[in-house]
């Protein structure tokens, strides 16, 4: 099976967000608006994306 990847971009500010959501974004490597990271498309990443989907944009790579 090929290694699938997703590109996650922070599009909204973390200021005023729930501390748990802020911690999730920072653990994914997102610290500034417009910053993107490429992550593996696994169940762990999908769970994190689902919890902060209102703050990010996700694209397949």
mmCIF file of the N, C-alpha and C atoms, coordinates in Angstrom:
data_MODEL
# 
_entry.id   MODEL 
# 
loop_
_atom_site.group_PDB 
_atom_site.id 
_atom_site.type_symbol 
_atom_site.label_atom_id 
_atom_site.label_alt_id 
_atom_site.label_comp_id 
_atom_site.label_asym_id 
_atom_site.label_entity_id 
_atom_site.label_seq_id 
_atom_site.pdbx_PDB_ins_code 
_atom_site.Cartn_x 
_atom_site.Cartn_y 
_atom_site.Cartn_z 
_atom_site.occupancy 
_atom_site.B_iso_or_equiv 
_atom_site.pdbx_formal_charge 
_atom_site.auth_seq_id 
_atom_site.auth_comp_id 
_atom_site.auth_asym_id 
_atom_site.auth_atom_id 
_atom_site.pdbx_PDB_model_num 
ATOM 1   N N  . UNK A 1 1  ? 0.839   -1.176 0.000  1.00 0.00 ? 1  UNK A N  1 
ATOM 2   C CA . UNK A 1 1  ? 0.000   0.000  0.000  1.00 0.00 ? 1  UNK A CA 1 
ATOM 3   C C  . UNK A 1 1  ? 0.885   1.241  0.000  1.00 0.00 ? 1  UNK A C  1 
ATOM 4   N N  . UNK A 1 2  ? 0.553   2.183  -0.847 1.00 0.00 ? 2  UNK A N  1 
ATOM 5   C CA . UNK A 1 2  ? 1.340   3.405  -0.946 1.00 0.00 ? 2  UNK A CA 1 
ATOM 6   C C  . UNK A 1 2  ? 1.134   4.268  0.297  1.00 0.00 ? 2  UNK A C  1 
ATOM 7   N N  . UNK A 1 3  ? 2.177   5.006  0.651  1.00 0.00 ? 3  UNK A N  1 
ATOM 8   C CA . UNK A 1 3  ? 2.077   5.903  1.797  1.00 0.00 ? 3  UNK A CA 1 
ATOM 9   C C  . UNK A 1 3  ? 1.307   7.146  1.378  1.00 0.00 ? 3  UNK A C  1 
ATOM 10  N N  . UNK A 1 4  ? 0.098   7.294  1.912  1.00 0.00 ? 4  UNK A N  1 
ATOM 11  C CA . UNK A 1 4  ? -0.711  8.462  1.612  1.00 0.00 ? 4  UNK A CA 1 
ATOM 12  C C  . UNK A 1 4  ? -0.311  9.587  2.555  1.00 0.00 ? 4  UNK A C  1 
ATOM 13  N N  . UNK A 1 5  ? -0.360  10.802 2.037  1.00 0.00 ? 5  UNK A N  1 
ATOM 14  C CA . UNK A 1 5  ? -0.006  11.976 2.830  1.00 0.00 ? 5  UNK A CA 1 
ATOM 15  C C  . UNK A 1 5  ? -1.102  13.028 2.662  1.00 0.00 ? 5  UNK A C  1 
ATOM 16  N N  . UNK A 1 6  ? -1.243  13.870 3.670  1.00 0.00 ? 6  UNK A N  1 
ATOM 17  C CA . UNK A 1 6  ? -2.159  15.001 3.589  1.00 0.00 ? 6  UNK A CA 1 
ATOM 18  C C  . UNK A 1 6  ? -1.410  16.270 3.956  1.00 0.00 ? 6  UNK A C  1 
ATOM 19  N N  . UNK A 1 7  ? -1.762  17.355 3.284  1.00 0.00 ? 7  UNK A N  1 
ATOM 20  C CA . UNK A 1 7  ? -1.180  18.668 3.576  1.00 0.00 ? 7  UNK A CA 1 
ATOM 21  C C  . UNK A 1 7  ? -2.204  19.435 4.405  1.00 0.00 ? 7  UNK A C  1 
ATOM 22  N N  . UNK A 1 8  ? -1.799  19.839 5.598  1.00 0.00 ? 8  UNK A N  1 
ATOM 23  C CA . UNK A 1 8  ? -2.690  20.543 6.521  1.00 0.00 ? 8  UNK A CA 1 
ATOM 24  C C  . UNK A 1 8  ? -2.189  21.976 6.662  1.00 0.00 ? 8  UNK A C  1 
ATOM 25  N N  . UNK A 1 9  ? -3.077  22.951 6.449  1.00 0.00 ? 9  UNK A N  1 
ATOM 26  C CA . UNK A 1 9  ? -2.727  24.369 6.520  1.00 0.00 ? 9  UNK A CA 1 
ATOM 27  C C  . UNK A 1 9  ? -3.606  25.049 7.560  1.00 0.00 ? 9  UNK A C  1 
ATOM 28  N N  . UNK A 1 10 ? -2.984  25.827 8.436  1.00 0.00 ? 10 UNK A N  1 
ATOM 29  C CA . UNK A 1 10 ? -3.721  26.592 9.435  1.00 0.00 ? 10 UNK A CA 1 
ATOM 30  C C  . UNK A 1 10 ? -4.280  27.843 8.761  1.00 0.00 ? 10 UNK A C  1 
ATOM 31  N N  . UNK A 1 11 ? -5.614  28.017 8.794  1.00 0.00 ? 11 UNK A N  1 
ATOM 32  C CA . UNK A 1 11 ? -6.234  29.157 8.121  1.00 0.00 ? 11 UNK A CA 1 
ATOM 33  C C  . UNK A 1 11 ? -6.899  30.132 9.088  1.00 0.00 ? 11 UNK A C  1 
ATOM 34  N N  . UNK A 1 12 ? -7.101  29.727 10.342 1.00 0.00 ? 12 UNK A N  1 
ATOM 35  C CA . UNK A 1 12 ? -7.690  30.619 11.333 1.00 0.00 ? 12 UNK A CA 1 
ATOM 36  C C  . UNK A 1 12 ? -6.767  30.698 12.537 1.00 0.00 ? 12 UNK A C  1 
ATOM 37  N N  . UNK A 1 13 ? -6.856  31.789 13.256 1.00 0.00 ? 13 UNK A N  1 
ATOM 38  C CA . UNK A 1 13 ? -5.993  32.029 14.400 1.00 0.00 ? 13 UNK A CA 1 
ATOM 39  C C  . UNK A 1 13 ? -6.322  31.100 15.565 1.00 0.00 ? 13 UNK A C  1 
ATOM 40  N N  . UNK A 1 14 ? -5.297  30.763 16.327 1.00 0.00 ? 14 UNK A N  1 
ATOM 41  C CA . UNK A 1 14 ? -5.471  29.948 17.525 1.00 0.00 ? 14 UNK A CA 1 
ATOM 42  C C  . UNK A 1 14 ? -5.799  30.802 18.750 1.00 0.00 ? 14 UNK A C  1 
ATOM 43  N N  . UNK A 1 15 ? -5.732  32.123 18.594 1.00 0.00 ? 15 UNK A N  1 
ATOM 44  C CA . UNK A 1 15 ? -6.062  33.012 19.710 1.00 0.00 ? 15 UNK A CA 1 
ATOM 45  C C  . UNK A 1 15 ? -7.538  32.850 20.051 1.00 0.00 ? 15 UNK A C  1 
ATOM 46  N N  . UNK A 1 16 ? -7.819  32.618 21.299 1.00 0.00 ? 16 UNK A N  1 
ATOM 47  C CA . UNK A 1 16 ? -9.198  32.474 21.754 1.00 0.00 ? 16 UNK A CA 1 
ATOM 48  C C  . UNK A 1 16 ? -9.765  31.087 21.562 1.00 0.00 ? 16 UNK A C  1 
ATOM 49  N N  . UNK A 1 17 ? -8.993  30.177 20.998 1.00 0.00 ? 17 UNK A N  1 
ATOM 50  C CA . UNK A 1 17 ? -9.502  28.816 20.817 1.00 0.00 ? 17 UNK A CA 1 
ATOM 51  C C  . UNK A 1 17 ? -9.358  28.030 22.118 1.00 0.00 ? 17 UNK A C  1 
ATOM 52  N N  . UNK A 1 18 ? -10.045 26.928 22.190 1.00 0.00 ? 18 UNK A N  1 
ATOM 53  C CA . UNK A 1 18 ? -9.994  26.057 23.356 1.00 0.00 ? 18 UNK A CA 1 
ATOM 54  C C  . UNK A 1 18 ? -8.549  25.568 23.522 1.00 0.00 ? 18 UNK A C  1 
ATOM 55  N N  . UNK A 1 19 ? -8.025  25.539 24.734 1.00 0.00 ? 19 UNK A N  1 
ATOM 56  C CA . UNK A 1 19 ? -6.637  25.091 24.934 1.00 0.00 ? 19 UNK A CA 1 
ATOM 57  C C  . UNK A 1 19 ? -6.341  23.712 24.340 1.00 0.00 ? 19 UNK A C  1 
ATOM 58  N N  . UNK A 1 20 ? -7.303  22.806 24.381 1.00 0.00 ? 20 UNK A N  1 
ATOM 59  C CA . UNK A 1 20 ? -7.104  21.478 23.798 1.00 0.00 ? 20 UNK A CA 1 
ATOM 60  C C  . UNK A 1 20 ? -6.888  21.581 22.284 1.00 0.00 ? 20 UNK A C  1 
ATOM 61  N N  . UNK A 1 21 ? -7.682  22.430 21.617 1.00 0.00 ? 21 UNK A N  1 
ATOM 62  C CA . UNK A 1 21 ? -7.536  22.604 20.173 1.00 0.00 ? 21 UNK A CA 1 
ATOM 63  C C  . UNK A 1 21 ? -6.199  23.251 19.835 1.00 0.00 ? 21 UNK A C  1 
ATOM 64  N N  . UNK A 1 22 ? -5.774  24.208 20.650 1.00 0.00 ? 22 UNK A N  1 
ATOM 65  C CA . UNK A 1 22 ? -4.481  24.854 20.441 1.00 0.00 ? 22 UNK A CA 1 
ATOM 66  C C  . UNK A 1 22 ? -3.350  23.836 20.578 1.00 0.00 ? 22 UNK A C  1 
ATOM 67  N N  . UNK A 1 23 ? -3.445  22.958 21.570 1.00 0.00 ? 23 UNK A N  1 
ATOM 68  C CA . UNK A 1 23 ? -2.426  21.935 21.781 1.00 0.00 ? 23 UNK A CA 1 
ATOM 69  C C  . UNK A 1 23 ? -2.382  20.952 20.615 1.00 0.00 ? 23 UNK A C  1 
ATOM 70  N N  . UNK A 1 24 ? -3.545  20.605 20.071 1.00 0.00 ? 24 UNK A N  1 
ATOM 71  C CA . UNK A 1 24 ? -3.602  19.693 18.921 1.00 0.00 ? 24 UNK A CA 1 
ATOM 72  C C  . UNK A 1 24 ? -2.907  20.326 17.722 1.00 0.00 ? 24 UNK A C  1 
ATOM 73  N N  . UNK A 1 25 ? -3.211  21.582 17.446 1.00 0.00 ? 25 UNK A N  1 
ATOM 74  C CA . UNK A 1 25 ? -2.602  22.269 16.295 1.00 0.00 ? 25 UNK A CA 1 
ATOM 75  C C  . UNK A 1 25 ? -1.090  22.358 16.462 1.00 0.00 ? 25 UNK A C  1 
ATOM 76  N N  . UNK A 1 26 ? -0.629  22.701 17.649 1.00 0.00 ? 26 UNK A N  1 
ATOM 77  C CA . UNK A 1 26 ? 0.808   22.825 17.877 1.00 0.00 ? 26 UNK A CA 1 
ATOM 78  C C  . UNK A 1 26 ? 1.502   21.463 17.814 1.00 0.00 ? 26 UNK A C  1 
ATOM 79  N N  . UNK A 1 27 ? 0.817   20.395 18.239 1.00 0.00 ? 27 UNK A N  1 
ATOM 80  C CA . UNK A 1 27 ? 1.430   19.068 18.148 1.00 0.00 ? 27 UNK A CA 1 
ATOM 81  C C  . UNK A 1 27 ? 1.549   18.606 16.698 1.00 0.00 ? 27 UNK A C  1 
ATOM 82  N N  . UNK A 1 28 ? 0.688   19.135 15.831 1.00 0.00 ? 28 UNK A N  1 
ATOM 83  C CA . UNK A 1 28 ? 0.767   18.827 14.402 1.00 0.00 ? 28 UNK A CA 1 
ATOM 84  C C  . UNK A 1 28 ? 1.848   19.663 13.723 1.00 0.00 ? 28 UNK A C  1 
ATOM 85  N N  . UNK A 1 29 ? 2.388   20.660 14.429 1.00 0.00 ? 29 UNK A N  1 
ATOM 86  C CA . UNK A 1 29 ? 3.444   21.497 13.871 1.00 0.00 ? 29 UNK A CA 1 
ATOM 87  C C  . UNK A 1 29 ? 2.936   22.802 13.304 1.00 0.00 ? 29 UNK A C  1 
ATOM 88  N N  . UNK A 1 30 ? 1.683   23.166 13.619 1.00 0.00 ? 30 UNK A N  1 
ATOM 89  C CA . UNK A 1 30 ? 1.088   24.395 13.099 1.00 0.00 ? 30 UNK A CA 1 
ATOM 90  C C  . UNK A 1 30 ? 1.153   25.477 14.164 1.00 0.00 ? 30 UNK A C  1 
ATOM 91  N N  . UNK A 1 31 ? 1.844   26.575 13.854 1.00 0.00 ? 31 UNK A N  1 
ATOM 92  C CA . UNK A 1 31 ? 1.989   27.645 14.824 1.00 0.00 ? 31 UNK A CA 1 
ATOM 93  C C  . UNK A 1 31 ? 1.560   29.005 14.275 1.00 0.00 ? 31 UNK A C  1 
ATOM 94  N N  . UNK A 1 32 ? 1.632   29.212 12.962 1.00 0.00 ? 32 UNK A N  1 
ATOM 95  C CA . UNK A 1 32 ? 1.280   30.489 12.355 1.00 0.00 ? 32 UNK A CA 1 
ATOM 96  C C  . UNK A 1 32 ? 0.202   30.294 11.285 1.00 0.00 ? 32 UNK A C  1 
ATOM 97  N N  . UNK A 1 33 ? -0.612  31.306 11.086 1.00 0.00 ? 33 UNK A N  1 
ATOM 98  C CA . UNK A 1 33 ? -1.612  31.250 10.021 1.00 0.00 ? 33 UNK A CA 1 
ATOM 99  C C  . UNK A 1 33 ? -0.892  31.144 8.683  1.00 0.00 ? 33 UNK A C  1 
ATOM 100 N N  . UNK A 1 34 ? -1.355  30.247 7.844  1.00 0.00 ? 34 UNK A N  1 
ATOM 101 C CA . UNK A 1 34 ? -0.743  30.039 6.536  1.00 0.00 ? 34 UNK A CA 1 
ATOM 102 C C  . UNK A 1 34 ? 0.340   28.983 6.538  1.00 0.00 ? 34 UNK A C  1 
ATOM 103 N N  . UNK A 1 35 ? 0.757   28.523 7.713  1.00 0.00 ? 35 UNK A N  1 
ATOM 104 C CA . UNK A 1 35 ? 1.790   27.500 7.791  1.00 0.00 ? 35 UNK A CA 1 
ATOM 105 C C  . UNK A 1 35 ? 1.196   26.146 7.421  1.00 0.00 ? 35 UNK A C  1 
ATOM 106 N N  . UNK A 1 36 ? 1.928   25.366 6.626  1.00 0.00 ? 36 UNK A N  1 
ATOM 107 C CA . UNK A 1 36 ? 1.471   24.054 6.182  1.00 0.00 ? 36 UNK A CA 1 
ATOM 108 C C  . UNK A 1 36 ? 2.450   22.975 6.616  1.00 0.00 ? 36 UNK A C  1 
ATOM 109 N N  . UNK A 1 37 ? 1.908   21.790 6.871  1.00 0.00 ? 37 UNK A N  1 
ATOM 110 C CA . UNK A 1 37 ? 2.722   20.624 7.179  1.00 0.00 ? 37 UNK A CA 1 
ATOM 111 C C  . UNK A 1 37 ? 2.161   19.440 6.401  1.00 0.00 ? 37 UNK A C  1 
ATOM 112 N N  . UNK A 1 38 ? 3.031   18.517 6.044  1.00 0.00 ? 38 UNK A N  1 
ATOM 113 C CA . UNK A 1 38 ? 2.618   17.293 5.371  1.00 0.00 ? 38 UNK A CA 1 
ATOM 114 C C  . UNK A 1 38 ? 2.699   16.171 6.393  1.00 0.00 ? 38 UNK A C  1 
ATOM 115 N N  . UNK A 1 39 ? 1.573   15.493 6.595  1.00 0.00 ? 39 UNK A N  1 
ATOM 116 C CA . UNK A 1 39 ? 1.466   14.451 7.612  1.00 0.00 ? 39 UNK A CA 1 
ATOM 117 C C  . UNK A 1 39 ? 0.980   13.156 6.970  1.00 0.00 ? 39 UNK A C  1 
ATOM 118 N N  . UNK A 1 40 ? 1.277   12.007 7.581  1.00 0.00 ? 40 UNK A N  1 
ATOM 119 C CA . UNK A 1 40 ? 0.761   10.744 7.055  1.00 0.00 ? 40 UNK A CA 1 
ATOM 120 C C  . UNK A 1 40 ? -0.755  10.675 7.231  1.00 0.00 ? 40 UNK A C  1 
ATOM 121 N N  . UNK A 1 41 ? -1.425  10.044 6.288  1.00 0.00 ? 41 UNK A N  1 
ATOM 122 C CA . UNK A 1 41 ? -2.885  9.920  6.334  1.00 0.00 ? 41 UNK A CA 1 
ATOM 123 C C  . UNK A 1 41 ? -3.247  8.638  7.082  1.00 0.00 ? 41 UNK A C  1 
ATOM 124 N N  . UNK A 1 42 ? -3.190  8.710  8.418  1.00 0.00 ? 42 UNK A N  1 
ATOM 125 C CA . UNK A 1 42 ? -3.542  7.546  9.229  1.00 0.00 ? 42 UNK A CA 1 
ATOM 126 C C  . UNK A 1 42 ? -4.664  7.925  10.191 1.00 0.00 ? 42 UNK A C  1 
ATOM 127 N N  . UNK A 1 43 ? -5.109  6.970  11.000 1.00 0.00 ? 43 UNK A N  1 
ATOM 128 C CA . UNK A 1 43 ? -6.235  7.210  11.895 1.00 0.00 ? 43 UNK A CA 1 
ATOM 129 C C  . UNK A 1 43 ? -5.942  8.289  12.924 1.00 0.00 ? 43 UNK A C  1 
ATOM 130 N N  . UNK A 1 44 ? -4.715  8.365  13.394 1.00 0.00 ? 44 UNK A N  1 
ATOM 131 C CA . UNK A 1 44 ? -4.341  9.367  14.382 1.00 0.00 ? 44 UNK A CA 1 
ATOM 132 C C  . UNK A 1 44 ? -4.471  10.774 13.807 1.00 0.00 ? 44 UNK A C  1 
ATOM 133 N N  . UNK A 1 45 ? -3.948  10.961 12.617 1.00 0.00 ? 45 UNK A N  1 
ATOM 134 C CA . UNK A 1 45 ? -4.022  12.269 11.963 1.00 0.00 ? 45 UNK A CA 1 
ATOM 135 C C  . UNK A 1 45 ? -5.471  12.629 11.643 1.00 0.00 ? 45 UNK A C  1 
ATOM 136 N N  . UNK A 1 46 ? -6.252  11.660 11.185 1.00 0.00 ? 46 UNK A N  1 
ATOM 137 C CA . UNK A 1 46 ? -7.658  11.915 10.862 1.00 0.00 ? 46 UNK A CA 1 
ATOM 138 C C  . UNK A 1 46 ? -8.430  12.364 12.097 1.00 0.00 ? 46 UNK A C  1 
ATOM 139 N N  . UNK A 1 47 ? -8.126  11.786 13.250 1.00 0.00 ? 47 UNK A N  1 
ATOM 140 C CA . UNK A 1 47 ? -8.780  12.179 14.487 1.00 0.00 ? 47 UNK A CA 1 
ATOM 141 C C  . UNK A 1 47 ? -8.429  13.601 14.879 1.00 0.00 ? 47 UNK A C  1 
ATOM 142 N N  . UNK A 1 48 ? -7.157  13.976 14.725 1.00 0.00 ? 48 UNK A N  1 
ATOM 143 C CA . UNK A 1 48 ? -6.734  15.340 15.039 1.00 0.00 ? 48 UNK A CA 1 
ATOM 144 C C  . UNK A 1 48 ? -7.387  16.334 14.083 1.00 0.00 ? 48 UNK A C  1 
ATOM 145 N N  . UNK A 1 49 ? -7.436  15.989 12.805 1.00 0.00 ? 49 UNK A N  1 
ATOM 146 C CA . UNK A 1 49 ? -8.037  16.863 11.799 1.00 0.00 ? 49 UNK A CA 1 
ATOM 147 C C  . UNK A 1 49 ? -9.521  17.061 12.107 1.00 0.00 ? 49 UNK A C  1 
ATOM 148 N N  . UNK A 1 50 ? -10.204 16.000 12.509 1.00 0.00 ? 50 UNK A N  1 
ATOM 149 C CA . UNK A 1 50 ? -11.631 16.098 12.797 1.00 0.00 ? 50 UNK A CA 1 
ATOM 150 C C  . UNK A 1 50 ? -11.900 17.066 13.954 1.00 0.00 ? 50 UNK A C  1 
ATOM 151 N N  . UNK A 1 51 ? -11.033 17.071 14.956 1.00 0.00 ? 51 UNK A N  1 
ATOM 152 C CA . UNK A 1 51 ? -11.246 17.916 16.127 1.00 0.00 ? 51 UNK A CA 1 
ATOM 153 C C  . UNK A 1 51 ? -10.992 19.397 15.857 1.00 0.00 ? 51 UNK A C  1 
ATOM 154 N N  . UNK A 1 52 ? -10.097 19.721 14.912 1.00 0.00 ? 52 UNK A N  1 
ATOM 155 C CA . UNK A 1 52 ? -9.812  21.138 14.639 1.00 0.00 ? 52 UNK A CA 1 
ATOM 156 C C  . UNK A 1 52 ? -10.134 21.501 13.191 1.00 0.00 ? 52 UNK A C  1 
ATOM 157 N N  . UNK A 1 53 ? -11.122 20.853 12.611 1.00 0.00 ? 53 UNK A N  1 
ATOM 158 C CA . UNK A 1 53 ? -11.458 21.076 11.198 1.00 0.00 ? 53 UNK A CA 1 
ATOM 159 C C  . UNK A 1 53 ? -11.921 22.499 10.920 1.00 0.00 ? 53 UNK A C  1 
ATOM 160 N N  . UNK A 1 54 ? -12.386 23.234 11.935 1.00 0.00 ? 54 UNK A N  1 
ATOM 161 C CA . UNK A 1 54 ? -12.833 24.607 11.747 1.00 0.00 ? 54 UNK A CA 1 
ATOM 162 C C  . UNK A 1 54 ? -11.659 25.593 11.685 1.00 0.00 ? 54 UNK A C  1 
ATOM 163 N N  . UNK A 1 55 ? -10.438 25.132 11.979 1.00 0.00 ? 55 UNK A N  1 
ATOM 164 C CA . UNK A 1 55 ? -9.260  25.998 11.983 1.00 0.00 ? 55 UNK A CA 1 
ATOM 165 C C  . UNK A 1 55 ? -8.309  25.732 10.824 1.00 0.00 ? 55 UNK A C  1 
ATOM 166 N N  . UNK A 1 56 ? -8.505  24.628 10.105 1.00 0.00 ? 56 UNK A N  1 
ATOM 167 C CA . UNK A 1 56 ? -7.522  24.183 9.117  1.00 0.00 ? 56 UNK A CA 1 
ATOM 168 C C  . UNK A 1 56 ? -8.151  23.908 7.763  1.00 0.00 ? 56 UNK A C  1 
ATOM 169 N N  . UNK A 1 57 ? -7.276  23.758 6.764  1.00 0.00 ? 57 UNK A N  1 
ATOM 170 C CA . UNK A 1 57 ? -7.661  23.309 5.426  1.00 0.00 ? 57 UNK A CA 1 
ATOM 171 C C  . UNK A 1 57 ? -6.809  22.073 5.139  1.00 0.00 ? 57 UNK A C  1 
ATOM 172 N N  . UNK A 1 58 ? -7.436  21.018 4.586  1.00 0.00 ? 58 UNK A N  1 
ATOM 173 C CA . UNK A 1 58 ? -6.743  19.755 4.347  1.00 0.00 ? 58 UNK A CA 1 
ATOM 174 C C  . UNK A 1 58 ? -6.790  19.435 2.853  1.00 0.00 ? 58 UNK A C  1 
ATOM 175 N N  . UNK A 1 59 ? -5.617  19.054 2.307  1.00 0.00 ? 59 UNK A N  1 
ATOM 176 C CA . UNK A 1 59 ? -5.510  18.650 0.902  1.00 0.00 ? 59 UNK A CA 1 
ATOM 177 C C  . UNK A 1 59 ? -4.740  17.345 0.829  1.00 0.00 ? 59 UNK A C  1 
ATOM 178 N N  . UNK A 1 60 ? -5.093  16.507 -0.143 1.00 0.00 ? 60 UNK A N  1 
ATOM 179 C CA . UNK A 1 60 ? -4.321  15.280 -0.368 1.00 0.00 ? 60 UNK A CA 1 
ATOM 180 C C  . UNK A 1 60 ? -3.077  15.606 -1.156 1.00 0.00 ? 60 UNK A C  1 
ATOM 181 N N  . UNK A 1 61 ? -1.980  14.920 -0.825 1.00 0.00 ? 61 UNK A N  1 
ATOM 182 C CA . UNK A 1 61 ? -0.715  15.139 -1.527 1.00 0.00 ? 61 UNK A CA 1 
ATOM 183 C C  . UNK A 1 61 ? -0.386  13.894 -2.324 1.00 0.00 ? 61 UNK A C  1 
# 
